[in-house]
């Protein structure tokens, strides 16, 4: 079905129905608007006044009044539970388990059955993964992460400046040893930058929670070839292990310890602020990173603005050895545990579920991802959506584009299709497609594609179809009992401190330092946490296998 122009649709929506795959979405016929309160734990100020928000209200009769955290240590959800004072809908991130234990979220199963045909269509074969547990098959949340799709871009497991990669004739390092050689060769040839600053081989951001992103996560990817399950490894029998107990990860940290003692790893990696870390990246001094693109993007923006494209970063499918496969493009299945739920305080749960169902509809997905037809996007003679170059440039250069237009501003944390998934017109639900990614490549990225003989930079990675989709989803997002979280938090505090001690200690002391960390982890209850998580994962698998 070719979507009608949104402008015309807005004028008639209150009186007519739009047929969406055999179902109907109708705004309030009498023109009344239902205001629902919504707490977004990952959000920001949202006056609900942008064009997309207004179109959502016209289509559903619902207006959201959004609340959000004001600081990183915000305790609003704990306060909600203590006072039993909840908004109508909520995205609680990792605190959903506390809300469920407090009885604050309703089971949406019957509402979805009666009012959620688009929800069921969107989740398809993965719908059962929304169920909470084998013993409690309630659906308390709709996942806030993409369903299906294709990764057309990835920051890989490590990153290196294009300048260094070009001096290696674009040959990708396949092992840590090759990566080390490439960095050292570049440092020897370029001990200082053009500005006279000392070149840094590798830096990390490990003085705060970013340690998980730059110190913890890469160890699992590079050493074990493991997908992102937070601090945990899950074997083929669904047994969980706190990942820093892995012998291969021990070997990875021993390598990092040697890099520190040889002066390749920045001496300030454990004490510098994240702002200092980004400033070093922005200066062009840092040859290599172990990070993810959203975390170092601000530094790259400065480099691009300064015309230093060769100092931006090539994403690498790096692993410790040739026998380990980079898991960056692996689809782990639907991520559950982080999602939007309806609370027991909501006086109109039907309006709430209808709103969520509209978001999941084809028309709703186009609206939140593409914006307003003939304004933010156009439809060609074949019925395919496209954006003008002017719109693309505005979206890429204006930091307030999303907030001003509403395009993409209301897609997360609500359900969404993954990149590359297409509707009946053959257009992608999101604005990200293979063609759009290729069109945005800069001269360094285009040169690499030409050198590698590929269309996309990720074509040199192990592809998604080389991996089996696990029966369980990313365990870091699972809602878990408070007892588990208490132990897990202690384990993470120990690992954060002791891994840094292992890396900055002498090479002679590494093994004794690492053994001391393992002993401390066991004393803190690592085995108990592993047993609990193993049971949780097996229960999740049992739901899918029923």
Number of C-alpha atoms within 10 A of each C-alpha: 11 11 17 12 13 17 13 10 17 15 11 14 22 19 12 14 16 18 12 17 14 8 13 15 21 18 24 19 13 9 12 11 15 16 16 19 17 22 22 20 20 12 17 13 13 17 12 18 14 16 17 25 24 16 23 23 21 22 24 25 24 22 20 20 16 19 19 17 17 13 7 6 7 12 11 17 21 13 12 14 16 10 9 15 14 23 19 23 25 25 26 23 18 17 17 26 22 18 22 18 13 12 14 22 26 19 22 21 16 11 15 19 11 11 21 24 20 25 22 18 14 20 22 11 10 16 16 17 24 24 23 23 19 16 9 9 15 17 21 25 27 25 24 21 20 18 21 19 17 18 19 19 18 17 19 24 25 23 23 23 21 22 19 24 21 16 13 14 10 17 13 19 18 19 17 18 13 15 20 17 12 22 20 17 14 18 19 10 10 13 17 14 14 11 9 9 12 14 22 23 24 24 26 25 28 24 17 13 11 17 21 19 18 22 22 24 24 26 28 27 26 28 24 24 22 23 21 20 20 17 21 24 22 21 11 7 9 19 18 25 20 21 22 22 18 17 11 18 21 21 15 21 22 18 18 19 24 19 19 22 17 10 13 22 23 19 16 15 23 21 14 17 16 19 12 14 20 19 17 16 26 24 19 24 24 25 27 27 23 25 26 19 16 8 14 19 15 15 19 22 16 19 19 15 10 11 11 16 21 19 23 28 26 25 25 24 26 29 28 25 16 11 11 17 22 26 27 25 23 21 23 21 18 23 24 23 30 23 24 26 28 25 24 18 16 18 11 13 19 16 19 23 21 25 23 23 23 25 24 26 24 20 21 26 23 26 27 26 23 24 24 21 20 12 14 18 18 17 17 9 7 9 15 15 20 19 17 12 10 10 15 16 11 14 16 13 11 10 10 12 16 17 20 14 19 26 23 20 20 21 22 19 23 19 23 25 22 18 20 19 17 16 16 13 13 12 18 24 26 22 21 18 21 16 12 14 15 17 11 13 14 11 11 17 20 18 14 21 20 12 13 16 12 13 16 21 24 21 15 15 19 16 17 16 10 11 14 11 14 15 19 24 22 21 23 17 18 22 22 20 15 13 11 17 15 12 17 20 11 15 22 16 12 16 23 20 15 19 21 18 18 25 24 21 16 15 17 8 13 20 15 11 18 22 14 13 22 18 11 16 23 15 11 16 16 22 15 15 22 20 14 17 24 19 15 23 22 18 18 22 19 14 19 17 9 7
